[in-house]
Amino acid sequence: MGVQYLSWSYDQMGVVATVLLAEETNNTTAWQRWLPSGPVALLPLDNKRSSLVWSTWHDHAKQLLKLPEDQFVDSLNDALWNQYPRSTGVATATSWMSSALRRVGLPDGVDRQLPPSVRHIVPKSRAAFPLGFGHSTRYVAPGVVLVGDAAHRVHPLAGQGVNLGFGDLKDLTELLAESVYSGFEITHPTWMEKYESARQRHNVPTQLMIEVLHRLYTVDLLPVVLARSLGLQLTNALQPLKKLIITQATT
Ligand SMILES: Cc1cc2nc3c(=O)[nH]c(=O)nc-3n(C[C@H](O)[C@H](O)[C@H](O)COP(=O)(O)OP(=O)(O)OC[C@H]3O[C@@H](n4cnc5c(N)ncnc54)[C@H](O)[C@@H]3O)c2cc1C
């Protein structure tokens, strides 16, 4: 297409697998824990199974792929449960924020459930994919349209990659139908460009938000850790802000 494509690699891989939970539960919550090497996430499939996305450094990902399945499960449960030293300054600030939120009647985020433990992985379901960011400056050219990861790639930390692609297809099919019903060629530039600007207006801010989150969570400077911990508590407590983020992620 001769268009510019902005991209970089995160120097990380996403290790994926289908996991069987230790106990059958009402498995409706997606869990994500940020470790020093990157986030590990369990996304519910049904009451017994979840889908694992474990972002980590290349060497660690390769080691995880080579481990026998039972040792892989032990490492995963460690990653989900292991306690890391916490800064007392941050712990004091978040506990102060919790009591302040409680005093004004807002959710304090303290009442948390525990993540599930993993018993097995589905045999041969392990794989690893390189993680990167990418964005094409143009989504259309005469007779060509980019959708999904061909147009934009994001870090899986927000579980948004597929949603962005589904959104592209929804808008594209609507605009192509409008183009045909209005008596234009299906590839008429007016409709193609409408697709491009509608999607870029949605995709670029979402990509930036994910990028900011990624950067916030790869730094362990105390002021940044403090800001993100308090920011997360506030975002959870302020319903209008939380709803705005959910709407952006689901449209
Ligand atoms: C580790 C990881 C975890 C993820 N987790 C999530 C998540 O939890 N939630 C979420 O929403 N998204 C997630 N994503 C992102 C999601 O997987 C992608 O956004 C989505 O798969 C993109 O779909 P796509 O059809 O655009 O591209 P792809 O899924 O990449 O499909 C493109 C297809 O084209 C084929 N292909 C490429 N070149 C050619 C060619 N020249 N000829 C023929 N075929 C070709 C490829 O083999 C591939 O099958 C994750 C991604 C990774 C890497």
The ligand as an SDF file (V2000), in Angstrom:
LIG
                    3D

 53 58  0  0  0  0  0  0  0  0999 V2000
   -0.1700  -13.5440   23.3870 C   0  0  0  0  0  0  0  0  0  0  0  0
   -1.3670  -12.7920   22.8830 C   0  0  0  0  0  0  0  0  0  0  0  0
   -2.4960  -12.7200   23.6790 C   0  0  0  0  0  0  0  0  0  0  0  0
   -3.6140  -12.0250   23.2430 C   0  0  0  0  0  0  0  0  0  0  0  0
   -4.6990  -11.9430   24.0640 N   0  0  0  0  0  0  0  0  0  0  0  0
   -5.7820  -11.2760   23.6590 C   0  0  0  0  0  0  0  0  0  0  0  0
   -6.9400  -11.1830   24.4960 C   0  0  0  0  0  0  0  0  0  0  0  0
   -6.9730  -11.6830   25.6000 O   0  0  0  0  0  0  0  0  0  0  0  0
   -8.0100  -10.5050   24.0210 N   0  0  0  0  0  0  0  0  0  0  0  0
   -8.0050   -9.9140   22.7970 C   0  0  0  0  0  0  0  0  0  0  0  0
   -9.0060   -9.3140   22.4030 O   0  0  0  0  0  0  0  0  0  0  0  0
   -6.9180   -9.9820   21.9950 N   0  0  0  0  0  0  0  0  0  0  0  0
   -5.8240  -10.6470   22.3890 C   0  0  0  0  0  0  0  0  0  0  0  0
   -4.7270  -10.7100   21.5810 N   0  0  0  0  0  0  0  0  0  0  0  0
   -4.7690  -10.0550   20.2780 C   0  0  0  0  0  0  0  0  0  0  0  0
   -5.5050  -10.9040   19.2410 C   0  0  0  0  0  0  0  0  0  0  0  0
   -4.9450  -12.2050   19.2100 O   0  0  0  0  0  0  0  0  0  0  0  0
   -5.3850  -10.2310   17.8770 C   0  0  0  0  0  0  0  0  0  0  0  0
   -5.7970   -8.8890   17.9870 O   0  0  0  0  0  0  0  0  0  0  0  0
   -6.2450  -10.9330   16.8550 C   0  0  0  0  0  0  0  0  0  0  0  0
   -5.8900  -12.3000   16.7310 O   0  0  0  0  0  0  0  0  0  0  0  0
   -6.0690  -10.2470   15.5030 C   0  0  0  0  0  0  0  0  0  0  0  0
   -6.8650  -10.9140   14.5660 O   0  0  0  0  0  0  0  0  0  0  0  0
   -6.5670  -10.7160   13.0450 P   0  0  0  0  0  0  0  0  0  0  0  0
   -7.5340  -11.6180   12.3380 O   0  0  0  0  0  0  0  0  0  0  0  0
   -6.5800   -9.2690   12.6820 O   0  0  0  0  0  0  0  0  0  0  0  0
   -5.0680  -11.1890   12.8040 O   0  0  0  0  0  0  0  0  0  0  0  0
   -4.4100  -12.6160   13.0650 P   0  0  0  0  0  0  0  0  0  0  0  0
   -5.1220  -13.3380   14.1760 O   0  0  0  0  0  0  0  0  0  0  0  0
   -2.9560  -12.3640   13.1790 O   0  0  0  0  0  0  0  0  0  0  0  0
   -4.7470  -13.4080   11.7410 O   0  0  0  0  0  0  0  0  0  0  0  0
   -4.0380  -13.1620   10.5520 C   0  0  0  0  0  0  0  0  0  0  0  0
   -3.9890  -14.4720    9.7980 C   0  0  0  0  0  0  0  0  0  0  0  0
   -3.4280  -14.2310    8.5030 O   0  0  0  0  0  0  0  0  0  0  0  0
   -2.4910  -15.2350    8.2220 C   0  0  0  0  0  0  0  0  0  0  0  0
   -1.5340  -14.6700    7.2360 N   0  0  0  0  0  0  0  0  0  0  0  0
   -0.5500  -13.7600    7.4350 C   0  0  0  0  0  0  0  0  0  0  0  0
    0.0870  -13.5040    6.2960 N   0  0  0  0  0  0  0  0  0  0  0  0
   -0.5190  -14.2360    5.3400 C   0  0  0  0  0  0  0  0  0  0  0  0
   -0.3120  -14.3760    3.9360 C   0  0  0  0  0  0  0  0  0  0  0  0
    0.6300  -13.6890    3.3050 N   0  0  0  0  0  0  0  0  0  0  0  0
   -1.1180  -15.2180    3.2760 N   0  0  0  0  0  0  0  0  0  0  0  0
   -2.1060  -15.9090    3.9020 C   0  0  0  0  0  0  0  0  0  0  0  0
   -2.3370  -15.8090    5.2290 N   0  0  0  0  0  0  0  0  0  0  0  0
   -1.5580  -14.9770    5.9390 C   0  0  0  0  0  0  0  0  0  0  0  0
   -1.8370  -15.5390    9.5640 C   0  0  0  0  0  0  0  0  0  0  0  0
   -1.2440  -16.8070    9.5420 O   0  0  0  0  0  0  0  0  0  0  0  0
   -3.0450  -15.4860   10.4860 C   0  0  0  0  0  0  0  0  0  0  0  0
   -3.7240  -16.7150   10.5600 O   0  0  0  0  0  0  0  0  0  0  0  0
   -3.6070  -11.3870   21.9840 C   0  0  0  0  0  0  0  0  0  0  0  0
   -2.4610  -11.4690   21.1740 C   0  0  0  0  0  0  0  0  0  0  0  0
   -1.3590  -12.1530   21.6250 C   0  0  0  0  0  0  0  0  0  0  0  0
   -0.1340  -12.2410   20.7440 C   0  0  0  0  0  0  0  0  0  0  0  0
  1  2  1  0
  2  3  1  0
  2 52  2  0
  3  4  2  0
  4  5  1  0
  4 50  1  0
  5  6  2  0
  6  7  1  0
  6 13  1  0
  7  8  2  0
  7  9  1  0
  9 10  1  0
 10 11  2  0
 10 12  1  0
 12 13  2  0
 13 14  1  0
 14 15  1  0
 14 50  1  0
 15 16  1  0
 16 17  1  0
 16 18  1  0
 18 19  1  0
 18 20  1  0
 20 21  1  0
 20 22  1  0
 22 23  1  0
 23 24  1  0
 24 25  2  0
 24 26  1  0
 24 27  1  0
 27 28  1  0
 28 29  2  0
 28 30  1  0
 28 31  1  0
 31 32  1  0
 32 33  1  0
 33 34  1  0
 33 48  1  0
 34 35  1  0
 35 36  1  0
 35 46  1  0
 36 37  1  0
 36 45  1  0
 37 38  2  0
 38 39  1  0
 39 40  1  0
 39 45  2  0
 40 41  1  0
 40 42  2  0
 42 43  1  0
 43 44  2  0
 44 45  1  0
 46 47  1  0
 46 48  1  0
 48 49  1  0
 50 51  2  0
 51 52  1  0
 52 53  1  0
M  END
$$$$
